[in-house]
Amino acid sequence: WGQLLKPFEAMSSWNRLLFVIYIVFLIFGVMNILSAVYMDTLLHASTLERDTRLSERTTKEKFQLRQLRMMLKSQPLNEEGLIQRKHLLAVLTGEGAGLLKGFGLQLPVAKALFRMLDVEDSRAVEVDEYINGLVHLKGNATTIHMASLMYQSKRMLFKMQRISALVEDRVVPLLLGKDLKLLEAVSVED
């Protein structure tokens, strides 16, 4: 650096200071660029590794879901094509226990999902609906809460339909029968 500095010193003593400041900024700039390139390469490699792991995990979970679906479909289904609670529990406590654990779910949660899906209290649910419910349980808290609200509204709708049918079948005929008796009583008096 000394050889490069001599021509600048000959012109002015301030040039020496400017030259040193220039070299310092140049060194810091190069170091900053090298650090940025290193960090960018590191972040890119990290992102690729994370994406690869996520893809592998997703593929593994899809395979496990297909396996569980096949296990459930191999069980005896009722005449409507629904799996009964006892057959579902036989799979989840038997050969499907490892798959359930692989999803990060426990048996009490799987039982609660069955109760939530069984809106008609028939002790039977659709296999695909149950598998979709398991997928929702793997999501974040908002997804789980939304699924819970959806199934609760289905249960309420089913109960309202039962009440409506009961009213139509029993209450309306009683009211019509009383109205007819009132009309007969009024017409007899006239």
Phi, psi and omega in degrees: 000331181298318179297322180287334185279335184302314180297327179288323180293329180295328181281315181193152179286337177290332179298326178301313180296316179297322180294318179296316178298318179298315181295320179297313178296321179296316179296315178297322178296315179295317179298320179296317179295315179297319178296318180296317179296317179298313181295320179297317178296318179296315178296320179297315179296320179296317179295318178298317180296317179297316179297321178296315178298316180298318179296317179296318180295318179297317178298318179296316180295320177297319178297317179295321177296319177296320178297314180296319178299316179296320178298317181291321180292336179282347178283158177297129178254152178285181185296339178269001180083020180260150176266136180277158184302317183295324179287323177297313181294327177298320179290315185289335177266347180258243186293339180270358182298320179295322179293318179298318178294325178296332176281349183083023180246152179252162183301318178301326178291319178295322177294318179297322177297319179299313179299322181293322181282336182278073185290335182268003183054038180265000181060033178207144178221164175286140182297313182296323178295321179293316179298317177298323177297321177298321178297319178296325180292337178282347183283191179281177185298324180295318179297316180297317181296317179296319178296319179298316178297321180297314181289327176294321178292325175298317180297317179295320178298317179298317179295321178295323177294321178295318179294318179298316178296320179297316179297315180296321184282324188247317187281314182300314177299324177296316179294319179293322178296318179293320179297320179295320179295321178295318179296320179294319179295321179291318182289330178291321180292327182282000000 
